[in-house]
Amino acid sequence: MSTESRYPKEQPLHAAHIEDALLKLPTVQALTGLGKTSIYQLIKAGELKPVKLGARCTRFRAGDVQAWLQAKASA
């Protein structure tokens, strides 16, 4: 069995409704409408906090992304 079939690349967007879910970067991009560079700029500015699971594994807590979206919507 190949690695690709065991670990699907796409993450369902409904995972964003689970507050403690750890979202992949492409999912955060789809939710926010931002590109990878813009998201990394938000991290650098301290507006989004990533969860580092390893040297090459970064996720974002769904609750943090939703809170950021709410803050932007009310601004």
N, C-alpha and C positions, 0 to 999 in steps of 0.2 A: 504494500500500500504506500502510495507516495505521500510525502509530507503535505502537499497542497490539498489533498482530499481530506486529510485528518484535521487540518487547521484552516478553516475558510478565511479568506482575506477580508471579506466584507463583514461588517458588524451591523446588526439590525438597528435602525434608528430608534426603535421603541426602547432600546437599552437606556436611552437618555432620560426616560421617565423613572428609572430606578435611581434614587438619590446617591447611593453608594457605589453604583456601577462605575467601573473603570473604562473610560472611553478611549479608543484609538484616535490618533491625529486625524485620519480621514473622516471619522464620524464627527469630530469637533468642527472640522472644516464644513461639513454638510449642514450642521446645526447653525453655525454662525454666519456662513456665507463668506468666510475669510480664507485667504490662502495660507500656506504653510509659513511663509516669511512674516506675515502679519501676526500670526499666532505666536511665533517665536519673539516678535517684538513685544507683544503683550506679556509674555513670560519675563522678558528682560525688564519691563517697566513695573513688574510686580502685580499686574492686574489679573493674571491667571497663574495658578500654582500647579505645576506638573507633579505627578507621582512617579518617581524613578524606581523601577522594579529591577533594573540591572543596567549594565553599561550601555546597552543599545535598546532598552525597553522603557518607553515613557508612556504614561497614560494620564488621563485627566478625570477627576471625580465629576460625575454627571451633575451633582448638586452645585459644585463650583461653577460649572459652565452655565447652568440655568440661572444662578445668582448673577453672574456677569451679564447675561442677556437681559435679565429683569432690570438691572441697574442702568443699562444702556437704553432700554425702552422707556424708563421713567425720567431720563435726563433730558 
